[in-house]
């Protein structure tokens, strides 16, 4: 499967950069340091080249909050599933820490 995210309408796909990352493991969109320009409606676009089919998710609204007085502590969650790999094969592990 291949995951891409679009903002507000097709075909405005999210450009990946130092702030935005799409996990090709689970399709999640990660945005570091949300900015006012991130406001909008997001939809995940999933495609499968093997069966030549694509699907859009429902739109998910993102509304950045402007209250700068609140500071949240780092939120580190360690709940990893057992990961198995065949000898000689590649494996990708992802770890994300959230907070500011």
N, C-alpha and C positions, 0 to 999 in steps of 0.2 A: 504494500500500500504506500501511497505517497500523500502527504498532508500539506496543504497550503491554506492560508487564511486570507479572507478578503474583508475589506472595510467598506461598509455602507452599500456597495453595489458591485455587481459583476461588470467588468473584470478588474476592479481595483484591488489587486493582491498586495498584501503587506510585504514591503521590502525588508528583508532580514539585514540587521546591522548589529552594532555592539549592544544595542538596547533590546532588540527583539530576536527571539529564537524559537523555532518550531521543532519540537521533539519528533523525530521520525520513528520513535519507539511507540509513543502513545498519542501523538497528534496534538498535544497540549501546546498552546501559545504562551510563552513567557515574555513579560515585558519588565525590564529593569528600569526603575526611576520613571514612573508614569508622568507624562507631560500633558498639558491641556490639549495639545493636538491629537492625543490618542483617543479623545472622546469620539464615540460613534457606535455603530452596530457591527458586530463581528460575526462572520460565518465561516465554518470550517469546510473546506473543499477536499474530499477524499477521492482519490482515483486509484484504480487497479489496472495497470497495463496488461496483466495476464488475461483479464476478462473484458477489457476495454469498457469499463463502466465507471461512472463518476457520480458522486452524491454530495449535496450541500446540506449542512446542518441548518437548524433554525437560527435566526439572528440573535445574538447575545449582546445586550447593551452594556457599554462601559462608560461610566460617568465619573471622571476624576474629581476628587474632593479638594477644595482649595484651603482647607483648614490646616495651616502650617504649624499651629501651636501643638498639635498632637505628635508625639514621637513614640513609635512602637519599638519594643525590644526585638532583637533578632528571634526568629521563629525557626528553630532547627529541628526537623523531624527525621528520625532515623527509623524507618520501617521498611527494610529491604526484604524482598522475596528471595527465596533460594534461587540461585542462577546456575544453570547447567550449560556446559559447552563441550563439544566433542574435541578431543585432543587434536591439535593442529588447526583448529578453526578460530576465527576471530569472534570476539564478544565485545559488546558496547555496554558500559555501565554509566548511568547518569545519576548525579547527585546535585541538588539545588538547595541553597540556604537563602531564606527570605528575611528581609528586614532592612532597616536603615539606621 
